[in-house]
Protein backbone atom coordinates (compact mmCIF):
# COMPACT_ATOMS: atom_id res chain seq x y z
CA UNK A 1 0.00 0.00 0.00
CA UNK A 2 1.27 3.52 -0.74
CA UNK A 3 2.37 5.55 2.26
CA UNK A 4 0.09 8.28 3.53
CA UNK A 5 1.32 11.76 2.56
CA UNK A 6 3.28 13.62 5.22
CA UNK A 7 1.43 16.37 7.03
CA UNK A 8 2.48 19.28 9.19
CA UNK A 9 3.05 18.33 12.83
CA UNK A 10 4.77 21.37 14.39
CA UNK A 11 4.43 25.13 14.82
CA UNK A 12 7.00 27.89 14.41
CA UNK A 13 6.80 29.77 17.71
CA UNK A 14 9.69 32.20 17.25
CA UNK A 15 12.20 33.31 14.64
CA UNK A 16 15.28 35.41 15.31
CA UNK A 17 17.09 36.84 12.27
CA UNK A 18 20.81 37.17 12.95
CA UNK A 19 21.40 38.52 9.42
CA UNK A 20 19.09 38.51 6.37
CA UNK A 21 20.60 35.12 5.46
CA UNK A 22 21.01 33.55 8.89
CA UNK A 23 18.30 32.84 11.43
CA UNK A 24 17.33 30.83 14.48
CA UNK A 25 13.97 29.04 14.28
CA UNK A 26 12.21 27.78 17.42
CA UNK A 27 9.65 25.10 16.66
CA UNK A 28 7.13 23.37 18.92
CA UNK A 29 6.29 19.79 17.86
CA UNK A 30 2.71 18.67 18.35
CA UNK A 31 4.02 15.66 20.28
CA UNK A 32 4.26 16.34 24.02
CA UNK A 33 7.81 15.09 24.49
CA UNK A 34 10.40 15.08 21.73
CA UNK A 35 13.35 13.16 23.19
CA UNK A 36 16.80 13.50 21.61
CA UNK A 37 20.48 13.32 22.49
CA UNK A 38 22.58 16.49 22.36
CA UNK A 39 24.29 16.61 18.96
CA UNK A 40 21.56 14.84 17.01
CA UNK A 41 19.58 16.22 14.06
CA UNK A 42 16.14 15.82 12.58
CA UNK A 43 14.46 16.76 9.31
CA UNK A 44 12.42 19.92 8.81
CA UNK A 45 9.98 20.22 5.93
CA UNK A 46 7.51 22.38 4.05
CA UNK A 47 5.22 21.57 1.16
CA UNK A 48 6.08 22.58 -2.38
CA UNK A 49 2.98 24.80 -2.38
CA UNK A 50 4.43 27.12 0.29
CA UNK A 51 5.52 30.52 -1.09
CA UNK A 52 9.20 31.36 -1.39
CA UNK A 53 10.90 34.44 -0.04
CA UNK A 54 10.25 37.13 -2.69
CA UNK A 55 13.91 38.13 -3.02
CA UNK A 56 15.15 34.54 -3.33
CA UNK A 57 16.26 33.09 -6.65
CA UNK A 58 13.54 31.59 -8.80
CA UNK A 59 13.00 27.86 -8.87
CA UNK A 60 13.95 25.78 -11.93
CA UNK A 61 10.96 24.85 -14.05
CA UNK A 62 11.24 21.19 -13.11
CA UNK A 63 10.86 22.05 -9.43
CA UNK A 64 8.19 24.67 -9.99
CA UNK A 65 6.01 22.07 -11.75
CA UNK A 66 6.35 19.51 -8.93
CA UNK A 67 3.40 18.19 -6.94
CA UNK A 68 2.21 21.02 -4.63
CA UNK A 69 1.66 18.47 -1.85
CA UNK A 70 5.24 17.19 -2.03
CA UNK A 71 7.02 17.63 1.31
CA UNK A 72 10.48 19.16 0.85
CA UNK A 73 12.66 17.91 3.72
CA UNK A 74 16.21 18.67 4.83
CA UNK A 75 18.23 17.65 7.92
CA UNK A 76 19.11 20.24 10.56
CA UNK A 77 20.91 19.87 13.86
CA UNK A 78 18.92 20.50 17.01
CA UNK A 79 20.39 23.38 19.04
CA UNK A 80 18.08 23.04 22.04
CA UNK A 81 18.93 21.67 25.45
CA UNK A 82 17.73 18.11 26.00
CA UNK A 83 16.10 19.46 29.16
CA UNK A 84 13.72 21.62 27.06
CA UNK A 85 12.31 19.23 24.43
CA UNK A 86 9.05 21.18 24.18
CA UNK A 87 10.72 23.61 21.75
CA UNK A 88 13.30 22.59 19.15
CA UNK A 89 15.76 25.21 17.98
CA UNK A 90 17.43 25.21 14.54
CA UNK A 91 20.27 27.41 13.26
CA UNK A 92 19.69 27.81 9.51
CA UNK A 93 21.38 29.60 6.63
CA UNK A 94 19.44 30.80 3.59
CA UNK A 95 20.34 29.21 0.26
CA UNK A 96 18.64 31.49 -2.27
CA UNK A 97 18.49 28.86 -5.01
CA UNK A 98 17.47 26.02 -2.71
CA UNK A 99 14.12 24.33 -2.43
CA UNK A 100 13.48 24.55 1.31
CA UNK A 101 15.25 27.52 2.91
CA UNK A 102 13.60 30.22 0.73
CA UNK A 103 10.30 28.84 2.00
CA UNK A 104 11.48 28.61 5.62
CA UNK A 105 12.72 32.21 5.57
CA UNK A 106 9.30 33.31 4.34
CA UNK A 107 7.60 31.94 7.48
CA UNK A 108 6.46 33.98 10.45
CA UNK A 109 5.61 32.89 13.99
CA UNK A 110 2.48 30.74 14.06
CA UNK A 111 3.17 29.01 10.74
CA UNK A 112 2.86 25.25 10.50
CA UNK A 113 5.63 22.95 9.25
CA UNK A 114 6.90 19.37 9.40
CA UNK A 115 9.46 17.95 11.83
CA UNK A 116 10.73 14.39 11.56
CA UNK A 117 9.20 12.25 14.32
CA UNK A 118 12.55 10.76 15.33
CA UNK A 119 15.96 12.41 15.79
CA UNK A 120 18.98 10.84 14.15
CA UNK A 121 22.75 11.13 14.17
CA UNK A 122 25.79 9.93 16.07
CA UNK A 123 27.67 13.22 16.53
CA UNK A 124 27.15 12.93 20.28
CA UNK A 125 29.27 12.71 23.42
CA UNK A 126 28.16 9.21 24.36
CA UNK A 127 31.37 7.49 23.30
CA UNK A 128 33.75 10.05 24.80
CA UNK A 129 35.48 8.92 28.01
CA UNK A 130 34.90 11.33 30.88
CA UNK A 131 38.64 11.61 31.56
CA UNK A 132 39.34 12.99 28.06
CA UNK A 133 39.45 16.52 26.71
CA UNK A 134 37.06 17.57 23.94
CA UNK A 135 37.61 19.98 21.05
CA UNK A 136 34.51 21.16 19.17
CA UNK A 137 35.29 22.74 15.79
CA UNK A 138 32.63 24.39 13.60
CA UNK A 139 32.14 26.70 10.67
CA UNK A 140 28.84 28.44 9.95
CA UNK A 141 25.71 26.67 11.11
CA UNK A 142 27.81 23.62 11.91
CA UNK A 143 27.91 25.12 15.41
CA UNK A 144 24.36 23.82 15.98
CA UNK A 145 25.07 20.45 17.61
CA UNK A 146 27.65 22.01 19.93
CA UNK A 147 25.13 24.59 21.15
CA UNK A 148 22.91 21.69 22.19
CA UNK A 149 25.83 19.96 23.93
CA UNK A 150 26.79 23.09 25.85
CA UNK A 151 23.23 23.93 26.82
CA UNK A 152 22.53 20.35 27.90
CA UNK A 153 25.77 19.93 29.87
CA UNK A 154 26.75 23.49 30.75
CA UNK A 155 27.88 22.57 34.27
CA UNK A 156 28.46 18.83 33.89
CA UNK A 157 30.17 18.53 30.52
CA UNK A 158 31.55 14.98 30.29
CA UNK A 159 35.16 16.00 29.70
CA UNK A 160 38.15 17.40 31.58
CA UNK A 161 38.75 20.44 29.36
CA UNK A 162 36.53 21.69 26.53
CA UNK A 163 37.66 23.81 23.58
CA UNK A 164 35.31 25.43 21.06
CA UNK A 165 36.56 26.95 17.81
CA UNK A 166 33.88 28.74 15.77
CA UNK A 167 34.78 30.06 12.34
CA UNK A 168 32.86 32.45 10.09
CA UNK A 169 33.67 34.80 7.23
CA UNK A 170 32.49 37.88 9.17
CA UNK A 171 31.74 38.60 12.81
CA UNK A 172 28.07 39.20 12.01
CA UNK A 173 27.85 35.51 11.08
CA UNK A 174 29.05 34.31 14.51
CA UNK A 175 25.70 33.13 15.79
CA UNK A 176 25.47 32.41 19.54
CA UNK A 177 28.60 34.52 20.12
CA UNK A 178 27.32 36.09 23.34
CA UNK A 179 25.93 32.84 24.73
CA UNK A 180 29.15 30.91 24.17
CA UNK A 181 31.17 33.81 25.53
CA UNK A 182 29.05 33.69 28.68
CA UNK A 183 29.71 29.97 29.14
CA UNK A 184 33.44 30.56 28.72
CA UNK A 185 33.41 33.32 31.34
CA UNK A 186 31.49 31.18 33.83
CA UNK A 187 33.12 27.77 33.36
CA UNK A 188 36.86 27.50 34.05
CA UNK A 189 37.30 24.37 31.91
CA UNK A 190 35.64 25.85 28.79
CA UNK A 191 37.79 27.75 26.28
CA UNK A 192 36.04 29.51 23.41
CA UNK A 193 37.68 30.94 20.30
CA UNK A 194 35.52 32.70 17.66
CA UNK A 195 37.55 33.56 14.57
CA UNK A 196 36.85 35.57 11.40
CA UNK A 197 38.45 34.60 8.08
CA UNK A 198 37.88 37.91 6.22
CA UNK A 199 38.97 40.57 8.71
CA UNK A 200 39.93 43.03 5.96
CA UNK A 201 36.20 43.34 5.23
CA UNK A 202 35.23 43.43 8.91
CA UNK A 203 37.12 46.41 10.43
CA UNK A 204 35.04 46.43 13.62
CA UNK A 205 36.14 42.94 14.65
CA UNK A 206 38.85 42.96 17.30
CA UNK A 207 39.03 39.22 17.99
CA UNK A 208 40.88 36.28 16.48
CA UNK A 209 41.28 36.03 12.71
CA UNK A 210 42.08 33.27 10.24
CA UNK A 211 40.63 29.90 9.36
CA UNK A 212 39.90 27.37 12.08
CA UNK A 213 42.50 25.02 10.57
CA UNK A 214 45.22 27.57 11.36
CA UNK A 215 44.26 27.66 15.02
CA UNK A 216 44.24 23.89 15.32
CA UNK A 217 47.83 23.74 14.06
CA UNK A 218 48.91 26.77 16.13
CA UNK A 219 52.02 26.29 18.25
CA UNK A 220 50.29 27.89 21.26
CA UNK A 221 47.21 25.61 21.10
CA UNK A 222 47.86 24.07 24.54
CA UNK A 223 48.27 27.49 26.21
CA UNK A 224 45.11 28.83 24.62
CA UNK A 225 42.84 25.85 25.25
CA UNK A 226 44.30 24.36 28.40
CA UNK A 227 45.23 20.96 26.95
CA UNK A 228 47.54 19.52 24.27
CA UNK A 229 45.97 18.32 21.04
CA UNK A 230 46.94 14.67 21.41
CA UNK A 231 44.89 11.58 20.48
CA UNK A 232 45.81 9.87 23.74
CA UNK A 233 43.80 12.38 25.73
CA UNK A 234 41.48 14.24 23.31
CA UNK A 235 38.38 13.66 21.20
CA UNK A 236 37.78 16.12 18.34
CA UNK A 237 34.45 16.94 16.69
CA UNK A 238 34.25 18.61 13.24
CA UNK A 239 31.04 20.02 11.81
CA UNK A 240 30.40 22.45 8.96
CA UNK A 241 31.97 23.25 5.61
CA UNK A 242 33.24 20.09 3.84
CA UNK A 243 36.42 21.89 2.79
CA UNK A 244 37.25 22.73 6.40
CA UNK A 245 36.44 19.19 7.47
CA UNK A 246 38.63 17.59 4.82
CA UNK A 247 41.66 19.77 5.57
CA UNK A 248 41.29 19.49 9.34
CA UNK A 249 40.64 15.77 9.19
CA UNK A 250 43.83 15.21 7.18
CA UNK A 251 45.80 17.37 9.62
CA UNK A 252 44.52 15.43 12.64
CA UNK A 253 44.95 11.98 11.09
CA UNK A 254 48.59 12.89 10.42
CA UNK A 255 48.87 13.62 14.15
CA UNK A 256 47.57 10.18 15.09
CA UNK A 257 43.82 10.72 15.43
CA UNK A 258 41.49 7.95 14.19
CA UNK A 259 38.36 8.80 12.20
CA UNK A 260 35.27 7.22 13.72
CA UNK A 261 33.36 5.14 11.18
CA UNK A 262 30.88 2.30 11.11
CA UNK A 263 32.50 -0.51 13.03
CA UNK A 264 35.54 1.62 13.88
CA UNK A 265 35.97 3.35 17.22
CA UNK A 266 37.77 6.65 16.84
CA UNK A 267 38.62 9.91 18.54
CA UNK A 268 37.76 12.06 15.50
CA UNK A 269 34.02 12.59 14.92
CA UNK A 270 32.77 14.27 11.74
CA UNK A 271 29.52 15.62 10.32
CA UNK A 272 29.44 17.47 6.97
CA UNK A 273 26.82 20.17 6.47
CA UNK A 274 26.34 20.27 2.72
C-alpha positions as CSV (number, residue, x, y, z in Angstrom):
1,X,0.0,0.0,0.0
2,X,1.3,3.5,-0.7
3,X,2.4,5.5,2.3
4,X,0.1,8.3,3.5
5,X,1.3,11.8,2.6
6,X,3.3,13.6,5.2
7,X,1.4,16.4,7.0
8,X,2.5,19.3,9.2
9,X,3.0,18.3,12.8
10,X,4.8,21.4,14.4
11,X,4.4,25.1,14.8
12,X,7.0,27.9,14.4
13,X,6.8,29.8,17.7
14,X,9.7,32.2,17.3
15,X,12.2,33.3,14.6
16,X,15.3,35.4,15.3
17,X,17.1,36.8,12.3
18,X,20.8,37.2,13.0
19,X,21.4,38.5,9.4
20,X,19.1,38.5,6.4
21,X,20.6,35.1,5.5
22,X,21.0,33.6,8.9
23,X,18.3,32.8,11.4
24,X,17.3,30.8,14.5
25,X,14.0,29.0,14.3
26,X,12.2,27.8,17.4
27,X,9.6,25.1,16.7
28,X,7.1,23.4,18.9
29,X,6.3,19.8,17.9
30,X,2.7,18.7,18.4
31,X,4.0,15.7,20.3
32,X,4.3,16.3,24.0
33,X,7.8,15.1,24.5
34,X,10.4,15.1,21.7
35,X,13.4,13.2,23.2
36,X,16.8,13.5,21.6
37,X,20.5,13.3,22.5
38,X,22.6,16.5,22.4
39,X,24.3,16.6,19.0
40,X,21.6,14.8,17.0
41,X,19.6,16.2,14.1
42,X,16.1,15.8,12.6
43,X,14.5,16.8,9.3
44,X,12.4,19.9,8.8
45,X,10.0,20.2,5.9
46,X,7.5,22.4,4.1
47,X,5.2,21.6,1.2
48,X,6.1,22.6,-2.4
49,X,3.0,24.8,-2.4
50,X,4.4,27.1,0.3
51,X,5.5,30.5,-1.1
52,X,9.2,31.4,-1.4
53,X,10.9,34.4,0.0
54,X,10.2,37.1,-2.7
55,X,13.9,38.1,-3.0
56,X,15.1,34.5,-3.3
57,X,16.3,33.1,-6.6
58,X,13.5,31.6,-8.8
59,X,13.0,27.9,-8.9
60,X,14.0,25.8,-11.9
61,X,11.0,24.9,-14.1
62,X,11.2,21.2,-13.1
63,X,10.9,22.0,-9.4
64,X,8.2,24.7,-10.0
65,X,6.0,22.1,-11.7
66,X,6.4,19.5,-8.9
67,X,3.4,18.2,-6.9
68,X,2.2,21.0,-4.6
69,X,1.7,18.5,-1.8
70,X,5.2,17.2,-2.0
71,X,7.0,17.6,1.3
72,X,10.5,19.2,0.9
73,X,12.7,17.9,3.7
74,X,16.2,18.7,4.8
75,X,18.2,17.6,7.9
76,X,19.1,20.2,10.6
77,X,20.9,19.9,13.9
78,X,18.9,20.5,17.0
79,X,20.4,23.4,19.0
80,X,18.1,23.0,22.0
81,X,18.9,21.7,25.4
82,X,17.7,18.1,26.0
83,X,16.1,19.5,29.2
84,X,13.7,21.6,27.1
85,X,12.3,19.2,24.4
86,X,9.0,21.2,24.2
87,X,10.7,23.6,21.7
88,X,13.3,22.6,19.2
89,X,15.8,25.2,18.0
90,X,17.4,25.2,14.5
91,X,20.3,27.4,13.3
92,X,19.7,27.8,9.5
93,X,21.4,29.6,6.6
94,X,19.4,30.8,3.6
95,X,20.3,29.2,0.3
96,X,18.6,31.5,-2.3
97,X,18.5,28.9,-5.0
98,X,17.5,26.0,-2.7
99,X,14.1,24.3,-2.4
100,X,13.5,24.6,1.3
101,X,15.3,27.5,2.9
102,X,13.6,30.2,0.7
103,X,10.3,28.8,2.0
104,X,11.5,28.6,5.6
105,X,12.7,32.2,5.6
106,X,9.3,33.3,4.3
107,X,7.6,31.9,7.5
108,X,6.5,34.0,10.5
109,X,5.6,32.9,14.0
110,X,2.5,30.7,14.1
111,X,3.2,29.0,10.7
112,X,2.9,25.2,10.5
113,X,5.6,22.9,9.2
114,X,6.9,19.4,9.4
115,X,9.5,18.0,11.8
116,X,10.7,14.4,11.6
117,X,9.2,12.3,14.3
118,X,12.5,10.8,15.3
119,X,16.0,12.4,15.8
120,X,19.0,10.8,14.2
121,X,22.7,11.1,14.2
122,X,25.8,9.9,16.1
123,X,27.7,13.2,16.5
124,X,27.2,12.9,20.3
125,X,29.3,12.7,23.4
126,X,28.2,9.2,24.4
127,X,31.4,7.5,23.3
128,X,33.8,10.1,24.8
129,X,35.5,8.9,28.0
130,X,34.9,11.3,30.9
131,X,38.6,11.6,31.6
132,X,39.3,13.0,28.1
133,X,39.5,16.5,26.7
134,X,37.1,17.6,23.9
135,X,37.6,20.0,21.1
136,X,34.5,21.2,19.2
137,X,35.3,22.7,15.8
138,X,32.6,24.4,13.6
139,X,32.1,26.7,10.7
140,X,28.8,28.4,9.9
141,X,25.7,26.7,11.1
142,X,27.8,23.6,11.9
143,X,27.9,25.1,15.4
144,X,24.4,23.8,16.0
145,X,25.1,20.5,17.6
146,X,27.6,22.0,19.9
147,X,25.1,24.6,21.1
148,X,22.9,21.7,22.2
149,X,25.8,20.0,23.9
150,X,26.8,23.1,25.9
151,X,23.2,23.9,26.8
152,X,22.5,20.4,27.9
153,X,25.8,19.9,29.9
154,X,26.7,23.5,30.8
155,X,27.9,22.6,34.3
156,X,28.5,18.8,33.9
157,X,30.2,18.5,30.5
158,X,31.5,15.0,30.3
159,X,35.2,16.0,29.7
160,X,38.2,17.4,31.6
161,X,38.8,20.4,29.4
162,X,36.5,21.7,26.5
163,X,37.7,23.8,23.6
164,X,35.3,25.4,21.1
165,X,36.6,26.9,17.8
166,X,33.9,28.7,15.8
167,X,34.8,30.1,12.3
168,X,32.9,32.4,10.1
169,X,33.7,34.8,7.2
170,X,32.5,37.9,9.2
171,X,31.7,38.6,12.8
172,X,28.1,39.2,12.0
173,X,27.9,35.5,11.1
174,X,29.1,34.3,14.5
175,X,25.7,33.1,15.8
176,X,25.5,32.4,19.5
177,X,28.6,34.5,20.1
178,X,27.3,36.1,23.3
179,X,25.9,32.8,24.7
180,X,29.2,30.9,24.2
181,X,31.2,33.8,25.5
182,X,29.0,33.7,28.7
183,X,29.7,30.0,29.1
184,X,33.4,30.6,28.7
185,X,33.4,33.3,31.3
186,X,31.5,31.2,33.8
187,X,33.1,27.8,33.4
188,X,36.9,27.5,34.1
189,X,37.3,24.4,31.9
190,X,35.6,25.9,28.8
191,X,37.8,27.7,26.3
192,X,36.0,29.5,23.4
193,X,37.7,30.9,20.3
194,X,35.5,32.7,17.7
195,X,37.5,33.6,14.6
196,X,36.9,35.6,11.4
197,X,38.5,34.6,8.1
198,X,37.9,37.9,6.2
199,X,39.0,40.6,8.7
200,X,39.9,43.0,6.0
201,X,36.2,43.3,5.2
202,X,35.2,43.4,8.9
203,X,37.1,46.4,10.4
204,X,35.0,46.4,13.6
205,X,36.1,42.9,14.6
206,X,38.9,43.0,17.3
207,X,39.0,39.2,18.0
208,X,40.9,36.3,16.5
209,X,41.3,36.0,12.7
210,X,42.1,33.3,10.2
211,X,40.6,29.9,9.4
212,X,39.9,27.4,12.1
213,X,42.5,25.0,10.6
214,X,45.2,27.6,11.4
215,X,44.3,27.7,15.0
216,X,44.2,23.9,15.3
217,X,47.8,23.7,14.1
218,X,48.9,26.8,16.1
219,X,52.0,26.3,18.3
220,X,50.3,27.9,21.3
221,X,47.2,25.6,21.1
222,X,47.9,24.1,24.5
223,X,48.3,27.5,26.2
224,X,45.1,28.8,24.6
225,X,42.8,25.9,25.2
226,X,44.3,24.4,28.4
227,X,45.2,21.0,27.0
228,X,47.5,19.5,24.3
229,X,46.0,18.3,21.0
230,X,46.9,14.7,21.4
231,X,44.9,11.6,20.5
232,X,45.8,9.9,23.7
233,X,43.8,12.4,25.7
234,X,41.5,14.2,23.3
235,X,38.4,13.7,21.2
236,X,37.8,16.1,18.3
237,X,34.4,16.9,16.7
238,X,34.3,18.6,13.2
239,X,31.0,20.0,11.8
240,X,30.4,22.5,9.0
241,X,32.0,23.3,5.6
242,X,33.2,20.1,3.8
243,X,36.4,21.9,2.8
244,X,37.3,22.7,6.4
245,X,36.4,19.2,7.5
246,X,38.6,17.6,4.8
247,X,41.7,19.8,5.6
248,X,41.3,19.5,9.3
249,X,40.6,15.8,9.2
250,X,43.8,15.2,7.2
251,X,45.8,17.4,9.6
252,X,44.5,15.4,12.6
253,X,45.0,12.0,11.1
254,X,48.6,12.9,10.4
255,X,48.9,13.6,14.1
256,X,47.6,10.2,15.1
257,X,43.8,10.7,15.4
258,X,41.5,8.0,14.2
259,X,38.4,8.8,12.2
260,X,35.3,7.2,13.7
261,X,33.4,5.1,11.2
262,X,30.9,2.3,11.1
263,X,32.5,-0.5,13.0
264,X,35.5,1.6,13.9
265,X,36.0,3.4,17.2
266,X,37.8,6.6,16.8
267,X,38.6,9.9,18.5
268,X,37.8,12.1,15.5
269,X,34.0,12.6,14.9
270,X,32.8,14.3,11.7
271,X,29.5,15.6,10.3
272,X,29.4,17.5,7.0
273,X,26.8,20.2,6.5
274,X,26.3,20.3,2.7
